[in-house]
Amino acid sequence: MPRSFTEREKENIKRSLREALKLIYREYDKNNFLYDSDSADFTILMNKLSEEQAKKLRNLII
């Protein structure tokens, strides 16, 4: 049976999640190669994706 968290533990978890999301956003914002579909990084990403994944990403960009 899963254990229950105390209110303090819940707040610590929420705070940790907020900090993690901020770090992820900052990294994405610094390395925003998805904005530039002509960049080498974007091409490398597209080459690693399956055909279906690449098609979905192209549809999001267009």
C-alpha positions as CSV (number, residue, x, y, z in Angstrom):
1,M,0.0,0.0,0.0
2,P,1.4,3.4,-0.9
3,R,2.4,5.6,2.0
4,S,0.9,9.0,2.6
5,F,3.1,12.1,2.6
6,T,3.0,14.7,5.3
7,E,2.1,18.3,4.3
8,R,5.8,19.2,4.7
9,E,6.9,16.5,2.4
10,K,4.2,17.5,-0.1
11,E,5.5,21.1,-0.1
12,N,9.1,19.9,-0.5
13,I,8.1,17.8,-3.5
14,K,6.2,20.7,-5.1
15,R,9.2,23.1,-4.5
16,S,11.6,20.5,-6.0
17,L,9.3,20.1,-9.1
18,R,9.0,23.8,-9.6
19,E,12.8,24.2,-9.5
20,A,13.3,21.2,-11.9
21,L,10.8,22.7,-14.3
22,K,12.6,26.1,-14.2
23,L,15.9,24.4,-14.9
24,I,14.4,22.5,-17.8
25,Y,12.9,25.7,-19.3
26,R,16.1,27.6,-18.9
27,E,18.1,24.9,-20.8
28,Y,15.5,24.8,-23.5
29,D,15.5,28.6,-23.8
30,K,19.3,28.7,-24.1
31,N,19.4,25.8,-26.6
32,N,16.4,26.7,-28.7
33,F,17.5,25.0,-31.9
34,L,13.9,23.9,-32.5
35,Y,13.1,27.4,-33.4
36,D,15.6,27.3,-36.3
37,S,14.8,24.4,-38.6
38,D,17.8,25.3,-40.8
39,S,20.3,24.7,-37.9
40,A,22.6,21.7,-37.9
41,D,21.3,20.6,-34.5
42,F,17.7,20.5,-35.8
43,T,18.9,18.4,-38.8
44,I,20.6,16.0,-36.4
45,L,17.5,15.7,-34.3
46,M,15.3,15.0,-37.3
47,N,17.7,12.3,-38.5
48,K,17.4,10.5,-35.2
49,L,13.6,10.5,-35.2
50,S,11.5,7.8,-36.7
51,E,9.6,8.8,-39.8
52,E,6.4,9.1,-37.8
53,Q,8.0,11.2,-35.1
54,A,9.6,13.5,-37.8
55,K,6.3,13.9,-39.6
56,K,4.6,14.9,-36.3
57,L,7.3,17.5,-35.6
58,R,7.1,18.9,-39.1
59,N,3.4,19.3,-38.7
60,L,3.9,21.3,-35.4
61,I,6.5,23.6,-37.1
62,I,4.4,24.3,-40.2
